[in-house]
């Protein structure tokens, strides 16, 4: 007897789930279900310095607001990590090149006849 009641409960639950899904599909086809509205621009934009002044620290400090239809945070974090690394390497290379230029200028000034 207990197995029969369990089967009836499962059957009723299945009918209810199928009916609910059918109702959603029908209402969606009739456009009675409203699509998600575009997000309102209530938050300030994410600001960065000019391209030639941007640093790895600026990228590390970026924070995005969480939204219902937002980007996948793990993907955004991966891109930001890659950008941070790339900018840090760029900044180190620029500093090394500037130092080499300064050393060359200093040596040229010292070896120049007076």
C-alpha positions in Angstrom: 0.0 0.0 0.0 2.9 2.4 0.8 4.5 1.8 -2.6 1.2 2.7 -4.3 0.8 6.0 -2.5 4.5 6.8 -3.3 3.9 6.1 -7.0 0.7 8.3 -6.9 2.6 11.1 -5.2 5.4 10.9 -7.8 2.9 10.8 -10.6 1.1 13.9 -9.3 4.3 15.8 -8.8 5.4 14.9 -12.3 2.1 16.2 -13.8 2.5 19.4 -11.8 6.0 20.0 -13.0 5.1 19.2 -16.6 2.1 21.5 -16.3 4.2 24.3 -14.9 6.8 24.0 -17.6 4.0 23.9 -20.3 2.5 27.1 -18.8 5.9 28.9 -18.9 6.5 27.8 -22.5 3.0 28.9 -23.6 3.2 32.2 -21.8 6.7 32.8 -23.3 5.4 32.2 -26.8 2.6 34.7 -26.2 5.1 37.2 -25.0 3.3 37.4 -21.6 6.6 36.9 -19.9 8.5 40.2 -19.9 12.2 39.9 -20.8 14.8 41.3 -18.5 15.0 45.0 -18.6 18.2 46.8 -19.5 20.2 47.7 -16.4 19.9 51.3 -15.4 23.1 53.3 -15.4 22.9 54.1 -11.7 26.5 53.3 -11.0 29.4 55.5 -11.9 31.6 54.3 -14.7 34.8 52.4 -14.0 37.5 55.1 -14.6 41.1 54.4 -15.6 43.9 56.8 -16.3 45.0 57.6 -19.8 46.5 54.7 -21.7 50.1 55.9 -21.3 49.6 56.5 -17.6 47.9 53.2 -16.7 49.8 50.8 -14.4 49.4 47.3 -13.1 48.2 48.8 -9.8 45.3 50.6 -11.6 44.2 47.2 -13.0 44.4 45.5 -9.6 42.2 48.2 -8.1 39.3 47.7 -10.6 36.1 46.5 -9.0 32.9 45.8 -11.0 29.4 45.9 -9.5 27.6 42.5 -9.4 24.5 42.4 -11.6 21.9 39.8 -12.5 23.1 39.5 -16.1 26.8 40.4 -15.5 29.9 38.8 -16.8 31.3 35.7 -15.3 33.6 37.0 -12.5 36.1 34.2 -12.9 36.7 35.1 -16.6 36.9 38.9 -15.7 39.4 38.0 -12.9 41.5 36.0 -15.4 41.6 38.8 -17.9 42.5 41.4 -15.2 45.2 39.1 -13.9 46.7 38.8 -17.4 46.5 42.6 -17.9 48.1 43.2 -14.6 51.0 40.9 -15.4 51.4 42.3 -18.9 51.4 45.9 -17.6 53.8 45.1 -14.8 56.3 43.5 -17.3 55.9 46.5 -19.6 56.6 48.9 -16.8 59.7 46.9 -15.8 61.0 46.9 -19.3 60.4 50.6 -19.8 62.2 51.3 -16.5 65.2 49.1 -17.6 65.3 50.8 -21.0 65.2 54.3 -19.5 67.9 53.3 -17.1 70.1 52.0 -20.0 69.5 55.3 -21.9 70.5 57.3 -18.9 73.6 55.2 -18.4 74.5 55.6 -22.1 74.0 59.4 -21.9 76.1 59.6 -18.7 78.9 57.6 -20.3 78.7 59.7 -23.4 79.0 62.9 -21.4 81.9 61.6 -19.5 83.8 60.4 -22.5 83.1 63.6 -24.6 86.1 65.9 -25.0 85.8 69.1 -23.0 
